[in-house]
Amino acid sequence: MPGRTIKAAAAALAAAAALAACGGGPVKMGAAALVGDERITTATLDQAVVDWRREFRADQRANQIRAANEPRGGGGSLVESDPRRALDMLVYFRIGDEVARRNGITVTGGQVDGLTGELDRRLGAASFTRAQGLPGRYARDLARVSLVQQLLARKLGATPGPAATQQNAAVQQQIQQRFVETARSMRIRINPRFGTFDPSTITINAGTPRLSGTESGTR
């Protein structure tokens, strides 16, 4: 799955770049990922995927959004990639929180409400969230990380308005770099069951299948 960014305009929000592991050492038992000292459990991930699959099948708009943003032949629900896609996003939310902390950015509940409401009016917040691979209840998390990017862009000198400028393109590159640098410094570790990290694309790629969690060092 190629890396992606979240655009500033709620009407054209795109999926966040997939973030994943750096650093060595086994992931503790029951963990899909460790972000610093914070654990994303396999139970949390499994439930998110189960709920997402049920919701996504019944949500025609989510299917349309996902199909429009996937590379040719990349749409749909692939059983092996569903957990990896969901984990990408769950990790990315935590990266976004840390980027906000390090850059002095505060996202208020009112701002999250506003962006979620705007997205709801234009695309359907829950549908857009399902199109990214998570159940609709994560819509506010998606709005929050988008706001972090928007506010960071403003802090770095991006100019408002829909017109793309050379300055704004440079700012987007700076934002991407800050997310990359933050992720690399947070000791993020991914259970090998869900893939391997490619730092050049900030993506969790499919890993080599393991025969057991014991052999992979995750149990």
Buried (B, 14 or more C-beta within 10 A) or exposed (E): BEBBBBBBBBEEBBBBBBBBBBEEEBBEEBBBBBBEEEBBBBEBBEEBBEBBBEBBEEBEBBBBBBEEBBEEEEBEBEEEBBBBBBBBBBBBBBBBBBBBEEBEBEBEEEBBEBBBEBBBEBBBBBBBBBBBBBBBEBBBBBBBBBBBBBBBBBBBEBEEEEEEEEEBEEBBEBBBEBBBEBBBEBBBBBBBBBBBBEEEBBBBEEBEEBEEBEEBEBE
